[in-house]
Amino acid sequence: MSWPASLINGSRTTRGFPVADSIRIFVVEDDEDMRRLINRSLIDGVAGVSVAVFSSANGVIEAALAYKPHLIILDWVLGHGKTGLTLCRELKQNLFLKKASVLIISGKRASRQERLETMAWGADGFLKKPFSMIDFLMHAKALIRKSTLSSARPAALLRVGTIVLNRRERQVCGPGGNTKRLPPKLFSILWLLAKHYPRPVAGSHLIRHVWKNSVRDAEVWVAVFRLKKYLEPDYCSIKSVTGQGYLLTFPCR
C-alpha cells in the first residue's frame, strides 16, 4: 500500500507507505525545485521518514485526516486563492489535526507583524527563504519532537461511531467537523456511554460514576433527555434499552 494519488491530489510520493511508526511529513510548496530540495533534505536528514509533497492546497486536509502527519511544511504563497496562512488556520482549527506541527516557509519579505500573525494563526515555526538546509533540518527536527511528544501524552480524545470526544475541552465533534461544548455532568454521561459502546450502560453505573450515588433513576433519565437535546440530530442519539440501560446510536434516529 502507498500514499494514494486519488487522496493526495496534485502530489507525488517519495518514501512509499507511511507505516505507523514512521515520521510522517507533508510538504506543500508550489515551486517544483524547492519541493525537490526539501523532499531530498528530509529523506537524507530525518531517520524513518515518510514524505508526501503537494503542489497546491488541494487534498491536503483530506490526506492529513487520513494519515495524521507529525509535521506539515507550508509555503506562504500556494496559488489558487489559498495561502499557507489560511491552510494553517484550517489545520489548527480541526480537532483531529491541531496537534500536528506546522512550519511556514516564505520567499516574500515578511514584516515582524506578519511573522507574529503566523504564530497567532497557529504556526509552530517560520523560515524566510533563502535558508540553509542545516537551518531547515534543525527547525524540522525540533517541530517533529514537539509533535511526537504531544501525541505521546495520555489521550484526551475518544473516537466512537461517527463522533470524537475531547475530554479536556468537554467537546463532541461530529462527522462534518462541527463541535459542541457540553456541561460537565452531561459530558461525563456521554464519555461513559462512548467508552462502553456498543454495549448499553446501566443507570446504576451512571449514578455511581457520574453522581457518586447522590441521585436516583429519575434524575438520570432527565439528564439523559437533556443530553439527547444537545446531540440530536448532528452527532448521535441515545436510546433506552429495557432492563439494560442507555445506549449510543449512530446515525441519529
ChimeraX attribute file (.defattr): number of C-alpha atoms within 10 A of each C-alpha:
attribute: neighborCount
match mode: 1-to-1
recipient: residues
	/A:1	7
	/A:2	11
	/A:3	21
	/A:4	14
	/A:5	13
	/A:6	10
	/A:7	16
	/A:8	21
	/A:9	18
	/A:10	15
	/A:11	23
	/A:12	15
	/A:13	18
	/A:14	17
	/A:15	16
	/A:16	14
	/A:17	15
	/A:18	21
	/A:19	14
	/A:20	9
	/A:21	8
	/A:22	15
	/A:23	18
	/A:24	23
	/A:25	26
	/A:26	25
	/A:27	25
	/A:28	27
	/A:29	26
	/A:30	19
	/A:31	14
	/A:32	12
	/A:33	10
	/A:34	13
	/A:35	18
	/A:36	15
	/A:37	11
	/A:38	20
	/A:39	22
	/A:40	13
	/A:41	15
	/A:42	22
	/A:43	15
	/A:44	11
	/A:45	16
	/A:46	14
	/A:47	10
	/A:48	15
	/A:49	19
	/A:50	23
	/A:51	26
	/A:52	23
	/A:53	26
	/A:54	24
	/A:55	19
	/A:56	24
	/A:57	25
	/A:58	18
	/A:59	16
	/A:60	24
	/A:61	17
	/A:62	13
	/A:63	20
	/A:64	21
	/A:65	13
	/A:66	12
	/A:67	16
	/A:68	21
	/A:69	25
	/A:70	24
	/A:71	26
	/A:72	28
	/A:73	23
	/A:74	27
	/A:75	28
	/A:76	26
	/A:77	21
	/A:78	21
	/A:79	14
	/A:80	9
	/A:81	8
	/A:82	14
	/A:83	17
	/A:84	26
	/A:85	22
	/A:86	14
	/A:87	20
	/A:88	25
	/A:89	18
	/A:90	15
	/A:91	25
	/A:92	18
	/A:93	14
	/A:94	16
	/A:95	18
	/A:96	18
	/A:97	18
	/A:98	17
	/A:99	19
	/A:100	25
	/A:101	28
	/A:102	30
	/A:103	26
	/A:104	23
	/A:105	22
	/A:106	18
	/A:107	13
	/A:108	10
	/A:109	9
	/A:110	12
	/A:111	9
	/A:112	8
	/A:113	8
	/A:114	11
	/A:115	16
	/A:116	13
	/A:117	13
	/A:118	22
	/A:119	17
	/A:120	12
	/A:121	17
	/A:122	19
	/A:123	25
	/A:124	20
	/A:125	18
	/A:126	21
	/A:127	16
	/A:128	15
	/A:129	12
	/A:130	9
	/A:131	12
	/A:132	8
	/A:133	14
	/A:134	11
	/A:135	10
	/A:136	18
	/A:137	16
	/A:138	12
	/A:139	16
	/A:140	23
	/A:141	15
	/A:142	12
	/A:143	21
	/A:144	23
	/A:145	14
	/A:146	17
	/A:147	20
	/A:148	16
	/A:149	10
	/A:150	15
	/A:151	13
	/A:152	8
	/A:153	8
	/A:154	7
	/A:155	11
	/A:156	11
	/A:157	17
	/A:158	14
	/A:159	13
	/A:160	17
	/A:161	16
	/A:162	14
	/A:163	20
	/A:164	21
	/A:165	24
	/A:166	20
	/A:167	16
	/A:168	9
	/A:169	14
	/A:170	20
	/A:171	19
	/A:172	26
	/A:173	21
	/A:174	18
	/A:175	12
	/A:176	10
	/A:177	13
	/A:178	14
	/A:179	19
	/A:180	15
	/A:181	15
	/A:182	17
	/A:183	11
	/A:184	13
	/A:185	14
	/A:186	19
	/A:187	21
	/A:188	18
	/A:189	21
	/A:190	22
	/A:191	19
	/A:192	16
	/A:193	22
	/A:194	22
	/A:195	13
	/A:196	13
	/A:197	16
	/A:198	13
	/A:199	14
	/A:200	20
	/A:201	22
	/A:202	17
	/A:203	19
	/A:204	15
	/A:205	14
	/A:206	21
	/A:207	18
	/A:208	12
	/A:209	12
	/A:210	19
	/A:211	16
	/A:212	10
	/A:213	12
	/A:214	9
	/A:215	14
	/A:216	12
	/A:217	12
	/A:218	9
	/A:219	13
	/A:220	18
	/A:221	14
	/A:222	11
	/A:223	15
	/A:224	19
	/A:225	14
	/A:226	12
	/A:227	20
	/A:228	20
	/A:229	11
	/A:230	19
	/A:231	18
	/A:232	14
	/A:233	12
	/A:234	17
	/A:235	24
	/A:236	19
	/A:237	19
	/A:238	21
	/A:239	15
	/A:240	16
	/A:241	12
	/A:242	8
	/A:243	9
	/A:244	12
	/A:245	17
	/A:246	22
	/A:247	20
	/A:248	23
	/A:249	16
	/A:250	13
	/A:251	13
	/A:252	14
	/A:253	10
